[in-house]
Amino acid sequence: MNNNLINSLIDIAISEDIGDGDHSSLSCIPDNAQGKAQLLIKQNGILAGSEIAKLVFNKTDPNLKFSGFIADGSKILFGDIAFTIEGKVQSILKAERLVLNIMQRMSGIATTTSIYAKKIESYKTKILDTRKTTPGMRILEKLAVKTGGGENHRMGLYDMIMLKDNHIDFAGGIKQAISKTLKYKSTLKKDIKIEIEARNIREVEKIIASGGVDRIMLDNFTPEETLSAVKLINGRYETESSGGITIDTLEDYAKCGVDYISVGALTHQIKSLDMSLKAI
């Protein structure tokens, strides 16, 4: 977990929300008022983001006392109390919405991911997220995927070379794209994997003939086409299914023996989990 990035994200979020002051609280809450609030769970799911919430409270006011009762990654039920926060009331109210925004979204992602992961737990296939994330929130959304039982694909453009259709077409074809990439990697002096997208079985054959990659993405393949590709690849490269795969078709692809299934919906089509911060 990139702590520097998370700290920067929280700083920006606090600045965005508070501006020159929380005038709602300043107008009616005495500066010396002390109080306590609890995070109330209002929907079943998987908890995520409580450790981030703790950081938000600490950045808002280091004197706030956070008491956690449920760990991230745990199942939560309607009526559960995830944590309490105690201290200066103005500080609690400053952090309230930011904490809820983060925890509701992260818990929604973790809950959705857990449903996908559970669906194929009897297979070797792992669930991956994608780069289809909220700008600036990627590190938290990918952390939520991990919390829910999924795996992170890549954090950004910097930690894996991924040759997609546009890269291949602009480079002049599969052979040229791989050749140029291997030359680039030899000068990069960085341990970085290469993944390449295949749009059909003929492209899989071309990739195998060229070699030099670590993983082949089977993009928008049917389950039948996926099975043929997995047999053709025969364990020589990691395999990843991607493109339009839903919870209903997930198992059909896992049965084919792919190593990974990437699902953009984990982070860009989720519903936040219902919870609220209530004064005690």
PAZAPA-4460 file (N, C-alpha, C; in steps of 0.05 Angstrom, whole numbers, plus 32768, in hexadecimal, padded with zeros to 4 digits):
% residues 280
    n_x    n_y    n_z   ca_x   ca_y   ca_z    c_x    c_y    c_z   seq   type   mol
   8011   7FE8   8000   8000   8000   8000   8012   8019   8000     1      M     A
   800D   802B   7FED   801D   8043   7FEA   8013   8058   7FFE     2      N     A
   801F   8059   8016   8016   806B   802B   8018   8089   8023     3      N     A
   802D   8090   8014   8030   80AB   800C   8019   80B4   7FFA     4      N     A
   8011   80A2   7FE7   7FFB   80A8   7FD5   7FE1   80AB   7FE5     5      L     A
   7FDC   8098   7FF8   7FC4   8099   8008   7FC3   80B3   8018     6      I     A
   7FD9   80BA   8024   7FDA   80D3   8034   7FD4   80EB   8023     7      N     A
   7FDF   80EC   800B   7FDA   8102   7FF9   7FBD   8103   7FF1     8      S     A
   7FB1   80EC   7FEB   7F95   80EB   7FE4   7F83   80F5   7FFA     9      L     A
   7F89   80ED   8013   7F79   80F6   8029   7F7C   8114   802E    10      I     A
   7F94   811E   802B   7F99   813B   802E   7F88   814B   801A    11      D     A
   7F88   8142   8001   7F79   8150   7FEC   7F5B   814E   7FF2    12      I     A
   7F52   8137   7FFB   7F35   8133   8001   7F2C   8145   8018    13      A     A
   7F3D   8147   802D   7F36   8159   8043   7F35   8176   803B    14      I     A
   7F49   817E   802B   7F4A   8199   8021   7F32   81A0   800F    15      S     A
   7F2B   818D   7FFF   7F14   8190   7FED   7EFA   8195   7FFC    16      E     A
   7EF7   8186   8012   7EDE   8187   8021   7EDC   819E   8035    17      D     A
   7EF2   81A4   8043   7EF2   81B7   8059   7EF6   81D4   804F    18      I     A
   7F08   81D8   803B   7F0D   81F3   8032   7F17   8205   8048    19      G     A
   7F08   821B   804D   7F11   822E   8062   7F02   8228   807C    20      D     A
   7EF5   8211   807E   7EE9   820A   8098   7ECE   81FC   8095    21      G     A
   7EC7   81EB   80A8   7EAD   81DE   80A9   7E9A   81F1   80B7    22      D     A
   7E8F   8203   80A8   7E7E   8218   80B4   7E64   820D   80C0    23      H     A
   7E5B   81F6   80B7   7E43   81EA   80C3   7E48   81E3   80E0    24      S     A
   7E5F   81D6   80E5   7E66   81CF   8100   7E6F   81E7   8111    25      S     A
   7E7F   81F8   8105   7E89   820F   8113   7E72   8221   811D    26      L     A
   7E5C   8221   810E   7E47   8234   8114   7E36   822B   812C    27      S     A
   7E36   8211   8132   7E23   8207   8147   7E2F   81F4   815B    28      C     A
   7E48   81EB   8157   7E55   81D9   816A   7E6C   81E7   8178    29      I     A
   7E6B   81E9   8193   7E80   81F6   81A2   7E9C   81E9   819C    30      P     A
   7EB0   81FA   819C   7ECB   81F0   8196   7ED5   81DB   81A9    31      D     A
   7ECB   81DC   81C2   7ED5   81C9   81D6   7EC2   81B1   81DA    32      N     A
   7EAE   81AE   81C9   7E9B   8198   81CC   7EA8   817E   81C6    33      A     A
   7EA4   816A   81D7   7EAE   814F   81D3   7E97   813C   81CE    34      Q     A
   7E9C   8127   81BE   7E86   8115   81B8   7E90   80FA   81AD    35      G     A
   7E7E   80E9   81A6   7E85   80CE   819C   7E71   80C6   8186    36      K     A
   7E7A   80B8   8172   7E69   80AF   815C   7E71   8092   8155    37      A     A
   7E5F   8084   8148   7E64   8069   8140   7E5D   8065   8123    38      Q     A
   7E6D   8053   8115   7E66   804D   80FA   7E53   8035   80F9    39      L     A
   7E3A   803B   80F0   7E25   8028   80F0   7E22   801B   80D4    40      L     A
   7E23   8001   80D3   7E20   7FF2   80BA   7E02   7FEE   80B5    41      I     A
   7DFA   7FF6   809C   7DDE   7FF5   8095   7DD9   7FE2   807E    42      K     A
   7DED   7FD2   8076   7DEA   7FBF   8060   7DFF   7FA9   8063    43      Q     A
   7DF7   7F90   805E   7E0A   7F7A   8060   7E1F   7F7C   804A    44      N     A
   7E37   7F73   8051   7E4D   7F74   803D   7E68   7F6E   8049    45      G     A
   7E7D   7F79   803D   7E98   7F76   8046   7EA3   7F92   804D    46      I     A
   7EAF   7F94   8064   7EB9   7FAE   806D   7ED4   7FB4   8061    47      L     A
   7ED7   7FCC   8057   7EF1   7FD6   804C   7EF3   7FF3   8052    48      A     A
   7F0B   7FFC   8058   7F11   8018   805B   7F12   8023   8077    49      G     A
   7F0F   8011   808B   7F10   801B   80A6   7F2C   8025   80AE    50      S     A
   7F41   8019   80A3   7F5C   8022   80A9   7F61   803D   809C    51      E     A
   7F55   8042   8084   7F57   805C   8077   7F47   8071   8087    52      I     A
   7F30   8069   8091   7F20   807B   80A2   7F30   8084   80BA    53      A     A
   7F3E   8072   80C6   7F4F   8078   80DD   7F63   808E   80D6    54      K     A
   7F6F   808B   80BE   7F82   809F   80B5   7F75   80BB   80B1    55      L     A
   7F5D   80BA   80A5   7F4E   80D3   80A1   7F49   80E1   80BB    56      V     A
   7F3F   80D2   80CF   7F3A   80DE   80E9   7F53   80E9   80F5    57      F     A
   7F69   80DA   80F3   7F83   80E3   80FE   7F8D   80FC   80F1    58      N     A
   7F8A   80FE   80D7   7F93   8116   80C9   7F81   812E   80D0    59      K     A
   7F68   8129   80D4   7F55   813E   80DB   7F5B   8149   80F7    60      T     A
   7F60   8136   8109   7F66   813D   8125   7F74   8126   8133    61      D     A
   7F8E   8128   8138   7F9D   8112   8144   7F93   810A   8160    62      P     A
   7F83   811B   816C   7F79   8115   8187   7F60   8104   8188    63      N     A
   7F54   80FF   8170   7F3C   80EE   816F   7F44   80D2   8176    64      L     A
   7F32   80C4   8184   7F37   80A8   818D   7F26   8095   817C    65      K     A
   7F33   8085   816C   7F26   8072   815A   7F27   8056   8167    66      F     A
   7F10   8049   8169   7F0E   802E   8174   7F00   801C   8160    67      S     A
   7F10   800B   8153   7F05   7FF9   813F   7EFC   7FDE   814B    68      G     A
   7EE5   7FD4   8140   7EDA   7FBB   814A   7ED9   7FA5   8135    69      F     A
   7EDA   7FAD   811B   7ED9   7F9A   8105   7EF0   7FA0   80F2    70      I     A
   7EFE   7F8B   80EB   7F16   7F8F   80D9   7F0D   7F90   80BC    71      A     A
   7F1D   7F9F   80AC   7F18   7F9F   808F   7F19   7F83   8084    72      D     A
   7F07   7F7D   8072   7F06   7F62   8066   7EF2   7F50   8074    73      G     A
   7EE7   7F59   808A   7ED4   7F49   8099   7EB8   7F4C   808E    74      S     A
   7EA7   7F38   8092   7E8B   7F3A   808A   7E7D   7F4C   809F    75      K     A
   7E6B   7F5D   8095   7E5C   7F6F   80A6   7E3F   7F6B   80A1    76      I     A
   7E2F   7F70   80B6   7E12   7F6D   80B4   7E04   7F87   80BC    77      L     A
   7DEC   7F8A   80B3   7DDC   7FA1   80BB   7DDB   7FA3   80D9    78      F     A
   7DE1   7FBB   80E3   7DE0   7FC0   8100   7DFB   7FBE   810E    79      G     A
   7E0F   7FB3   8100   7E2A   7FB1   810C   7E36   7FCD   8110    80      D     A
   7E47   7FD0   8124   7E56   7FE8   8129   7E73   7FE3   8122    81      I     A
   7E7D   7FF0   810E   7E98   7FEB   8104   7EAD   7FF9   8116    82      A     A
   7EA8   8011   811F   7EBB   801F   8131   7EAC   8036   813F    83      F     A
   7EBA   8041   8153   7EB1   805A   815F   7EC8   806E   815D    84      T     A
   7EC0   8087   815C   7ED4   809D   815C   7ECC   80B1   8171    85      I     A
   7EDF   80B9   8181   7ED9   80CA   8198   7EED   80E1   819A    86      E     A
   7EE2   80F9   81A1   7EF3   8110   81A4   7EE4   812A   819E    87      G     A
   7EF2   813D   8193   7EE7   8157   818D   7ED1   8154   8177    88      K     A
   7EB9   815D   817D   7EA2   8159   816B   7EA7   8167   8150    89      V     A
   7EB2   817F   8151   7EB7   818D   8137   7EC9   817C   8125    90      Q     A
   7EDD   816E   8131   7EEF   815E   8121   7EE1   8145   8116    91      S     A
   7ED0   8139   8126   7EC1   8121   811D   7EB0   8129   8105    92      I     A
   7EA2   8140   8107   7E90   8149   80F1   7EA0   8151   80D8    93      L     A
   7EB8   815B   80DB   7EC9   8162   80C4   7ECF   8149   80B4    94      K     A
   7ED5   8133   80C2   7EDE   811A   80B4   7EC7   8108   80AC    95      A     A
   7EAF   810D   80B6   7E99   80FB   80B2   7E94   80F3   8095    96      E     A
   7E8F   8107   8083   7E88   8100   8068   7E9E   80F4   8058    97      R     A
   7EB7   80FD   805D   7ECD   80F0   804F   7ED1   80D3   8057    98      L     A
   7ECE   80CE   8071   7ED0   80B2   807A   7EBA   80A1   806E    99      V     A
   7EA2   80AB   806D   7E8C   809B   8062   7E90   8097   8043   100      L     A
   7E98   80AC   8035   7E9C   80A9   8018   7EB0   8093   8012   101      N     A
   7EC6   8093   8021   7EDB   807F   801D   7ED2   8063   8025   102      I     A
   7EC7   8061   803D   7EBF   8046   8046   7EA8   803A   8037   103      M     A
   7E94   804B   8030   7E7D   8040   8021   7E86   8036   8006   104      Q     A
   7E97   8045   7FF8   7EA0   803C   7FDE   7EB3   8024   7FE0   105      R     A
   7EC6   8025   7FF2   7ED8   800F   7FF5   7ECA   7FF5   7FFD   106      M     A
   7EB7   7FF8   800F   7EA7   7FE0   8018   7E96   7FD5   8002   107      S     A
   7E8B   7FE7   7FF1   7E7C   7FDF   7FDA   7E8D   7FCF   7FC6   108      G     A
   7EA5   7FD8   7FC2   7EB7   7FCA   7FB0   7EC0   7FAF   7FBC   109      I     A
   7EC6   7FAF   7FD5   7ECE   7F96   7FE3   7EB8   7F82   7FE2   110      A     A
   7E9F   7F8B   7FE7   7E88   7F79   7FE7   7E83   7F6D   7FCB   111      T     A
   7E85   7F7E   7FB7   7E81   7F74   7F9B   7E97   7F61   7F94   112      T     A
   7EB0   7F67   7F9B   7EC6   7F56   7F95   7EC3   7F3B   7FA2   113      T     A
   7EBA   7F3B   7FBB   7EB7   7F21   7FCA   7EA2   7F0F   7FBC   114      S     A
   7E8E   7F1B   7FB0   7E7A   7F0B   7FA2   7E86   7EFE   7F8A   115      I     A
   7E96   7F0D   7F7B   7EA4   7F01   7F63   7EB8   7EEC   7F6C   116      Y     A
   7EC8   7EF2   7F80   7EDC   7EDF   7F89   7ED0   7EC5   7F94   117      A     A
   7EBA   7EC7   7FA2   7EAC   7EB0   7FAD   7EA1   7E9E   7F97   118      K     A
   7E99   7EAB   7F81   7E8D   7E9C   7F6B   7EA0   7E88   7F5E   119      K     A
   7EBA   7E8F   7F5F   7ECD   7E7D   7F51   7EE3   7E73   7F64   120      I     A
   7EDC   7E72   7F7E   7EF0   7E6A   7F92   7EFA   7E4D   7F8E   121      E     A
   7EEB   7E3D   7F81   7EF3   7E21   7F7C   7F05   7E1D   7F64   122      S     A
   7F0B   7E33   7F56   7F1C   7E32   7F3F   7F37   7E40   7F45   123      Y     A
   7F4B   7E3C   7F34   7F65   7E49   7F38   7F64   7E67   7F30   124      K     A
   7F50   7E6E   7F21   7F4E   7E89   7F16   7F4B   7E9E   7F2C   125      T     A
   7F59   7EB5   7F29   7F58   7ECB   7F3B   7F4A   7EE3   7F2E   126      K     A
   7F3B   7EF2   7F3F   7F2D   7F0A   7F35   7F40   7F22   7F36   127      I     A
   7F41   7F31   7F20   7F52   7F49   7F1E   7F41   7F61   7F1B   128      L     A
   7F4B   7F78   7F25   7F3E   7F91   7F1F   7F4B   7F9D   7F05   129      D     A
   7F45   7FB6   7EFE   7F50   7FC2   7EE7   7F58   7FDF   7EEE   130      T     A
   7F5F   7FEF   7EDA   7F65   800B   7EDE   7F4B   801D   7EDB   131      R     A
   7F35   8010   7EDA   7F1B   801F   7ED8   7F13   8027   7EF4   132      K     A
   7F21   803B   7EFE   7F1D   8044   7F1A   7F17   8062   7F1A   133      T     A
   7F0E   806C   7F31   7F09   8088   7F34   7F24   8097   7F36   134      T     A
   7F28   80AB   7F25   7F42   80BA   7F25   7F49   80C4   7F41   135      P     A
   7F61   80BE   7F4A   7F6A   80C6   7F64   7F63   80B2   7F7B   136      G     A
   7F50   80A1   7F76   7F47   808E   7F8A   7F51   8071   7F85   137      M     A
   7F61   806E   7F70   7F68   8053   7F68   7F74   8042   7F7E   138      R     A
   7F87   804D   7F8D   7F94   803E   7FA1   7F81   8033   7FB6   139      I     A
   7F6D   8043   7FBD   7F59   803A   7FD1   7F46   8026   7FC5   140      L     A
   7F3E   802A   7FAC   7F2C   8017   7F9F   7F39   7FFC   7F9A   141      E     A
   7F53   7FFC   7F93   7F61   7FE3   7F8F   7F67   7FD5   7FAA   142      K     A
   7F6B   7FE5   7FBF   7F6E   7FDA   7FDA   7F54   7FCC   7FE2   143      L     A
   7F3D   7FD8   7FDA   7F23   7FCC   7FE0   7F1F   7FB1   7FD2   144      A     A
   7F29   7FB0   7FB9   7F28   7F97   7FAA   7F37   7F81   7FB8   145      V     A
   7F4F   7F87   7FC1   7F5F   7F74   7FD1   7F51   7F6B   7FEA   146      K     A
   7F45   7F7F   7FF7   7F36   7F79   8010   7F1F   7F66   800B   147      T     A
   7F13   7F68   7FF4   7EFC   7F57   7FED   7F04   7F3C   7FE1   148      G     A
   7F1E   7F36   7FDF   7F27   7F1C   7FD6   7F30   7F1B   7FB9   149      G     A
   7F32   7F32   7FAC   7F3C   7F33   7F90   7F5A   7F39   7F90   150      G     A
   7F64   7F3C   7F77   7F80   7F43   7F74   7F82   7F5C   7F63   151      E     A
   7F98   7F6B   7F67   7F9C   7F83   7F57   7FAB   7F7C   7F3D   152      N     A
   7FA1   7F87   7F27   7FAD   7F82   7F0D   7FC8   7F91   7F0B   153      H     A
   7FC6   7FAB   7F08   7FDD   7FBD   7F0A   7FD3   7FD7   7F15   154      R     A
   7FE4   7FE5   7F23   7FDC   7FFE   7F2F   7FD9   8014   7F1B   155      M     A
   7FEA   8013   7F06   7FE9   8028   7EF2   7FF9   8020   7EDA   156      G     A
   8000   8034   7ECA   800F   802E   7EB1   802D   8028   7EB6   157      L     A
   8035   802B   7ECF   8051   8029   7ED6   805B   800D   7EE0   158      Y     A
   8048   7FFC   7EE8   8051   7FE3   7EF5   804B   7FCA   7EE5   159      D     A
   8042   7FCD   7ECC   803F   7FB6   7EB9   803D   7FC2   7E9D   160      M     A
   804B   7FB5   7E8A   8047   7FBC   7E6E   802F   7FAC   7E64   161      I     A
   801B   7FBA   7E5A   8003   7FAD   7E50   7FFE   7FB7   7E34   162      M     A
   8002   7FA5   7E21   7FFF   7FAC   7E05   7FE2   7FA5   7DFC   163      L     A
   7FD2   7FBA   7DFA   7FB6   7FB6   7DF2   7FB3   7FBA   7DD4   164      K     A
   7F9B   7FB9   7DCA   7F96   7FBA   7DAD   7FA2   7FD2   7DA0   165      D     A
   7F9F   7FEA   7DAD   7FAA   8002   7DA1   7FC8   8002   7DA0   166      N     A
   7FD5   7FF8   7DB5   7FF2   7FF6   7DB5   7FFB   7FE4   7D9D   167      H     A
   7FEE   7FCE   7D9A   7FF5   7FBB   7D85   7FF1   7FC7   7D6A   168      I     A
   7FDA   7FD4   7D66   7FD4   7FE0   7D4B   7FE7   7FF7   7D45   169      D     A
   7FEC   8008   7D59   7FFF   801F   7D54   801B   8015   7D4F   170      F     A
   8022   7FFF   7D5C   803E   7FF4   7D59   8042   7FE5   7D3F   171      A     A
   802C   7FDF   7D32   802E   7FD1   7D18   8028   7FB3   7D19   172      G     A
   801F   7FA9   7D30   8018   7F8D   7D32   8023   7F80   7D4B   173      G     A
   801B   7F68   7D50   8023   7F5A   7D68   8041   7F56   7D69   174      I     A
   804D   7F4B   7D54   806A   7F46   7D54   807A   7F5F   7D59   175      K     A
   8072   7F75   7D4B   8080   7F8E   7D4E   807D   7F99   7D6B   176      Q     A
   8065   7F98   7D75   8060   7FA2   7D90   8070   7F94   7DA5   177      A     A
   8072   7F79   7DA3   8081   7F6A   7DB6   809F   7F6F   7DB3   178      I     A
   80A8   7F70   7D9A   80C5   7F75   7D95   80CE   7F8F   7DA0   179      S     A
   80BE   7FA4   7D9B   80C5   7FBF   7DA4   80C4   7FC0   7DC3   180      K     A
   80B1   7FB2   7DCE   80AE   7FB2   7DEB   80C6   7FA4   7DF9   181      T     A
   80CE   7F8E   7DED   80E5   7F80   7DF9   80FF   7F90   7DF7   182      L     A
   8102   7F9F   7DE2   8119   7FB1   7DDF   8118   7FC7   7DF4   183      K     A
   8100   7FD2   7DF8   80FC   7FE7   7E0C   8102   7FDC   7E28   184      Y     A
   80F8   7FC5   7E2D   80FB   7FB9   7E48   8118   7FB3   7E4E   185      K     A
   8128   7FAC   7E3A   8144   7FA6   7E3E   8154   7FBF   7E46   186      S     A
   814A   7FD6   7E3F   8157   7FEF   7E47   814C   7FFB   7E60   187      T     A
   8134   7FF1   7E68   8126   7FFD   7E7F   8133   7FF6   7E9A   188      L     A
   813F   7FDE   7E9B   814B   7FD4   7EB3   8137   7FD4   7ECB   189      K     A
   811F   7FCA   7EC5   810A   7FC9   7ED9   80FC   7FAE   7ED6   190      K     A
   80F7   7FA0   7EEC   80E9   7F87   7EEB   80CB   7F8C   7EE7   191      D     A
   80C2   7F8A   7ECF   80A6   7F91   7EC9   809B   7F7C   7EB5   192      I     A
   8084   7F72   7EBB   8078   7F5D   7EAA   806B   7F69   7E91   193      K     A
   8068   7F58   7E7D   805B   7F60   7E64   8042   7F50   7E60   194      I     A
   802C   7F5D   7E5C   8013   7F50   7E55   800A   7F5B   7E39   195      E     A
   7FFE   7F4A   7E2A   7FF5   7F52   7E0F   7FD8   7F48   7E0A   196      I     A
   7FC9   7F58   7DFD   7FAD   7F51   7DF8   7FAA   7F42   7DDD   197      E     A
   7F99   7F2E   7DDE   7F92   7F1F   7DC5   7F75   7F23   7DC0   198      A     A
   7F6E   7F29   7DA7   7F52   7F2E   7DA1   7F44   7F15   7D95   199      R     A
   7F54   7F01   7D8D   7F4A   7EE9   7D82   7F5F   7ED3   7D83   200      N     A
   7F58   7EBB   7D7C   7F6A   7EA4   7D7E   7F82   7EA7   7D6C   201      I     A
   7F7E   7EB4   7D55   7F95   7EB8   7D42   7FAA   7ECA   7D4F   202      R     A
   7FA1   7EDE   7D5E   7FB5   7EEF   7D6C   7FC3   7EE0   7D82   203      E     A
   7FB5   7ECE   7D8F   7FC2   7EBD   7DA3   7FD9   7EAE   7D97   204      V     A
   7FD4   7EA3   7D7F   7FE9   7E93   7D71   8001   7EA5   7D6A   205      E     A
   7FFB   7EBE   7D62   8011   7ED0   7D5B   8021   7ED8   7D74   206      K     A
   8013   7EDB   7D8A   8021   7EE2   7DA3   8034   7ECB   7DAC   207      I     A
   8029   7EB3   7DAA   8039   7E9B   7DB2   8052   7E99   7DA0   208      I     A
   804E   7E9E   7D86   8064   7E9D   7D73   8079   7EB2   7D79   209      A     A
   8071   7EC9   7D82   8084   7EDE   7D88   8091   7EDA   7DA4   210      S     A
   8081   7ED1   7DB7   808C   7ECC   7DD2   8093   7EE6   7DE0   211      G     A
   80A2   7EE4   7DF6   80AC   7EFB   7E04   8099   7F09   7E17   212      G     A
   8081   7EFF   7E1B   806E   7F0C   7E2D   8069   7EFA   7E45   213      V     A
   805C   7F05   7E59   8056   7EF7   7E72   8039   7EEE   7E74   214      D     A
   8027   7EFE   7E68   800B   7EF8   7E6B   7FFC   7F00   7E51   215      R     A
   7FE9   7EEF   7E4A   7FD8   7EF5   7E33   7FBB   7EFA   7E3C   216      I     A
   7FB1   7F12   7E35   7F96   7F19   7E3B   7F84   7F10   7E24   217      M     A
   7F6F   7F01   7E2B   7F5C   7EF7   7E17   7F44   7F0A   7E19   218      L     A
   7F44   7F1E   7E07   7F30   7F33   7E08   7F17   7F2D   7DF8   219      D     A
   7F01   7F2D   7E06   7EE6   7F29   7DFA   7EE4   7F0E   7DEC   220      N     A
   7EF2   7EFA   7DF7   7EEF   7EDF   7DED   7ED6   7ED2   7DF9   221      F     A
   7EC9   7EC1   7DEA   7EB3   7EB1   7DF6   7EC0   7E9B   7E08   222      T     A
   7EB1   7E8E   7E19   7EBC   7E78   7E29   7EC8   7E62   7E18   223      P     A
   7EBB   7E5C   7E01   7EC5   7E48   7DEF   7EE0   7E50   7DE3   224      E     A
   7EE1   7E69   7DDB   7EFB   7E73   7DD0   7F10   7E74   7DE5   225      E     A
   7F08   7E7B   7DFD   7F1B   7E7C   7E14   7F27   7E60   7E19   226      T     A
   7F17   7E4C   7E19   7F20   7E31   7E1D   7F34   7E29   7E08   227      L     A
   7F2E   7E2F   7DEF   7F41   7E29   7DD9   7F5B   7E37   7DDD   228      S     A
   7F5A   7E51   7DE5   7F72   7E60   7DE9   7F83   7E56   7E00   229      A     A
   7F76   7E4E   7E16   7F85   7E43   7E2D   7F93   7E29   7E25   230      V     A
   7F86   7E19   7E16   7F92   7E00   7E0D   7FAA   7E05   7DFB   231      K     A
   7FA7   7E19   7DE9   7FBD   7E20   7DD7   7FD5   7E2C   7DE6   232      L     A
   7FD0   7E3D   7DF9   7FE5   7E49   7E09   7FF3   7E34   7E1A   233      I     A
   7FE3   7E22   7E25   7FEE   7E0A   7E33   8001   7E11   7E4A   234      N     A
   7FFA   7E25   7E59   800B   7E2C   7E70   8024   7E3B   7E6B   235      G     A
   802A   7E42   7E52   8042   7E50   7E4C   8042   7E6D   7E55   236      R     A
   802A   7E78   7E57   8027   7E93   7E60   800F   7E95   7E73   237      Y     A
   800F   7EA9   7E84   7FF7   7EAE   7E94   7FE0   7EB6   7E82   238      E     A
   7FC8   7EB0   7E8A   7FB1   7EB7   7E79   7F9D   7EC8   7E8A   239      T     A
   7F91   7EDB   7E7C   7F7E   7EED   7E89   7F66   7EF1   7E76   240      E     A
   7F4E   7EEC   7E80   7F36   7EF1   7E71   7F2C   7F0D   7E79   241      S     A
   7F22   7F1C   7E64   7F19   7F37   7E69   7F04   7F3E   7E54   242      S     A
   7EF3   7F51   7E5C   7EE0   7F5C   7E49   7EC4   7F52   7E4C   243      G     A
   7EB3   7F61   7E59   7E96   7F5B   7E5B   7E8F   7F43   7E6C   244      G     A
   7EA1   7F3B   7E7D   7E9B   7F23   7E8E   7E8B   7F2C   7EA6   245      I     A
   7E75   7F1F   7EAB   7E63   7F26   7EC1   7E63   7F11   7ED6   246      T     A
   7E55   7F16   7EEC   7E53   7F02   7F01   7E45   7EE9   7EF7   247      I     A
   7E34   7EEB   7EE3   7E26   7ED4   7ED8   7E37   7EC3   7EC6   248      D     A
   7E4B   7ECF   7EB9   7E5C   7EC0   7EA7   7E78   7EBA   7EB2   249      T     A
   7E7D   7EC4   7ECA   7E97   7EC1   7ED7   7EA1   7EA5   7ED8   250      L     A
   7E90   7E93   7EE2   7E98   7E77   7EE5   7E9D   7E69   7ECB   251      E     A
   7E8F   7E71   7EB6   7E94   7E66   7E9B   7EB1   7E6A   7E92   252      D     A
   7EBC   7E81   7E99   7ED8   7E87   7E92   7EEC   7E7A   7EA5   253      Y     A
   7EE5   7E79   7EBF   7EF7   7E6C   7ED2   7EFA   7E4E   7ECB   254      A     A
   7EE4   7E42   7EC1   7EE5   7E25   7EBA   7EFA   7E20   7EA4   255      K     A
   7F00   7E35   7E94   7F13   7E31   7E7E   7F2F   7E2F   7E87   256      C     A
   7F35   7E36   7EA1   7F4F   7E33   7EAB   7F61   7E4C   7EA9   257      G     A
   7F55   7E63   7EA4   7F65   7E7C   7EA2   7F6F   7E82   7EBE   258      V     A
   7F86   7E90   7EBF   7F92   7E97   7ED9   7F84   7EAE   7EE6   259      D     A
   7F7A   7EC1   7ED5   7F6E   7ED9   7EE0   7F55   7EE1   7ECF   260      Y     A
   7F42   7EEE   7EDD   7F2C   7EFB   7ECF   7F2B   7F18   7ED9   261      I     A
   7F2E   7F2B   7EC7   7F2D   7F47   7ECF   7F11   7F52   7ECB   262      S     A
   7F08   7F61   7EDF   7EEC   7F6B   7EDF   7EEC   7F89   7EE7   263      V     A
   7EE8   7F99   7ED3   7EE7   7FB6   7ED8   7ED1   7FBF   7EEA   264      G     A
   7EBB   7FAF   7EEA   7EA3   7FB6   7EFA   7EA9   7FB7   7F18   265      A     A
   7EBF   7FAA   7F20   7EC5   7FAA   7F3D   7EC9   7FC6   7F48   266      L     A
   7ED2   7FD8   7F37   7ED8   7FF3   7F41   7EC8   8009   7F33   267      T     A
   7EBC   8003   7F1C   7EAE   8019   7F0E   7E90   8015   7F0B   268      H     A
   7E86   7FFF   7F16   7E69   7FFA   7F14   7E5F   7FEF   7F2F   269      Q     A
   7E69   7FFA   7F45   7E61   7FEF   7F5F   7E4E   8003   7F6D   270      I     A
   7E40   7FF9   7F81   7E2F   8009   7F91   7E3B   800B   7FAD   271      K     A
   7E3D   8023   7FB7   7E49   8027   7FD2   7E37   8018   7FE7   272      S     A
   7E45   800E   7FFC   7E37   8000   8011   7E2B   8015   8024   273      L     A
   7E14   8010   802E   7E06   8023   8040   7E10   8022   805C   274      D     A
   7E19   8038   8066   7E22   803B   8082   7E20   8058   808A   275      M     A
   7E20   805E   80A4   7E1E   8079   80AD   7E2E   807D   80C7   276      S     A
   7E36   8096   80CB   7E44   809D   80E4   7E31   80AC   80F6   277      L     A
   7E2A   80A0   810C   7E15   80AB   811E   7E20   80B3   8139   278      K     A
   7E17   80C9   8142   7E1F   80D3   815D   7E13   80C0   8172   279      A     A
   7E23   80BB   8187   7E1A   80AB   819E   7E11   80BE   81B3   280      I     A
***
